[in-house]
Amino acid sequence: MNRQAPRSQVTLADWGDGVGTLAPASVDLFYADPPFNTGVRQSTPAGAVRAGRDIATSYADAWPSMAHYVAWLRECLARTLPVLKPCANVLLHVDQRTCHHARLMLDDLLGEAGFVNHIIWSYGLGGSSSRRFARKHDDILWYTLDPAGYFFAPPRVEATSRRMRGQTKKATDVLDIPSLNNMASERTGYPTQKPLELLTLLLRACAPPGATVLDPCCGSGTTLVAAQSLGMHSIGFDTNPAAVDLARARLAAGQQS
Ligand SMILES: C[S@@+](CC[C@H](N)C(=O)[O-])C[C@H]1O[C@@H](n2cnc3c(N)ncnc32)[C@H](O)[C@@H]1O
């Protein structure tokens, strides 16, 4: 098969406005890692900028109430639906504050039959407290628009048991992937940057070869870089100019390597 070279498009735009510029029924996989409504501005951690390599920036992450936040998510998703293919997969990355609200909203918007998995990204670092169990995971809600015909290529991960040492096993809905530490070579300084390993696994599993992937809150461009490395087309939006510059630079660097 003659597959086209992957195209990546990153635009400074609001999610809801950006999707209005896309062709109807053109996206195979939608992945969004929106702000989590933490109530604080997300900034590059102090001291985390390494000698001219990392950027320092921030983005707003506060809504007047949870109801306002969920209404915003719902409105943006509703505006996105026309650009998704009828068999598209939808991955929404949230956390323990918002997951239960998002799940009910998605059941209502996309239909309970479209629910496929509640994926746990177990990341190891941070989240400790002496007053509760350490919070060490995010939640990725996977829905499909076509319960009978959606794409899935079961990923394999390294087996951990002694019996299966050196072999692989089918991944479960708990993905053990470390978050980026200060020394990680892919770290850019962008606040809440996700690891390429996570996005590569999700895209490989949930998007067909040559797919078009949409990330409407692309931040440092991790989803787009993962798509490029897999030969997939990608579209990203972000309202933060620093994010758009960074995502474009990462994509350009990937094309050269
Ligand atoms: C959690 S971060 C995404 C991080 C990204 N996954 C990465 O690996 O770098 C959320 C992003 O949403 C962006 N954002 C916030 N409101 C937005 C909106 N209305 N439309 C598009 N992007 C928005 C922020 O600027 C921020 O870059």
PDBQT file of the ligand as one rigid body, heavy atoms in Angstrom, charges set to zero:
ROOT
HETATM    1  C1  LIG A 301      -2.608  19.173  30.355  1.00  0.00    +0.000 C 
HETATM    2  S1  LIG A 301      -1.960  20.321  29.206  1.00  0.00    +0.000 S 
HETATM    3  C2  LIG A 301      -1.576  19.292  27.805  1.00  0.00    +0.000 C 
HETATM    4  C3  LIG A 301      -0.213  18.679  27.957  1.00  0.00    +0.000 C 
HETATM    5  C4  LIG A 301       0.171  17.816  26.754  1.00  0.00    +0.000 C 
HETATM    6  N1  LIG A 301      -0.591  16.582  26.721  1.00  0.00    +0.000 N 
HETATM    7  C5  LIG A 301       1.647  17.522  26.756  1.00  0.00    +0.000 C 
HETATM    8  O1  LIG A 301       2.052  16.331  26.770  1.00  0.00    +0.000 OA
HETATM    9  O2  LIG A 301       2.436  18.467  26.739  1.00  0.00    +0.000 OA
HETATM   10  C6  LIG A 301      -3.437  21.153  28.704  1.00  0.00    +0.000 C 
HETATM   11  C7  LIG A 301      -3.245  22.177  27.598  1.00  0.00    +0.000 C 
HETATM   12  O3  LIG A 301      -4.525  22.719  27.267  1.00  0.00    +0.000 OA
HETATM   13  C8  LIG A 301      -4.327  24.045  26.817  1.00  0.00    +0.000 C 
HETATM   14  N2  LIG A 301      -5.640  24.715  26.815  1.00  0.00    +0.000 N 
HETATM   15  C9  LIG A 301      -6.306  25.258  27.861  1.00  0.00    +0.000 A 
HETATM   16  N3  LIG A 301      -7.511  25.735  27.461  1.00  0.00    +0.000 NA
HETATM   17  C10 LIG A 301      -7.601  25.460  26.131  1.00  0.00    +0.000 A 
HETATM   18  C11 LIG A 301      -8.602  25.690  25.148  1.00  0.00    +0.000 A 
HETATM   19  N4  LIG A 301      -9.765  26.301  25.438  1.00  0.00    +0.000 N 
HETATM   20  N5  LIG A 301      -8.367  25.270  23.878  1.00  0.00    +0.000 NA
HETATM   21  C12 LIG A 301      -7.188  24.667  23.561  1.00  0.00    +0.000 A 
HETATM   22  N6  LIG A 301      -6.206  24.433  24.455  1.00  0.00    +0.000 NA
HETATM   23  C13 LIG A 301      -6.408  24.822  25.718  1.00  0.00    +0.000 A 
HETATM   24  C14 LIG A 301      -3.282  24.602  27.764  1.00  0.00    +0.000 C 
HETATM   25  O4  LIG A 301      -2.629  25.723  27.227  1.00  0.00    +0.000 OA
HETATM   26  C15 LIG A 301      -2.375  23.384  27.944  1.00  0.00    +0.000 C 
HETATM   27  O5  LIG A 301      -1.298  23.432  27.041  1.00  0.00    +0.000 OA
ENDROOT
TORSDOF 0
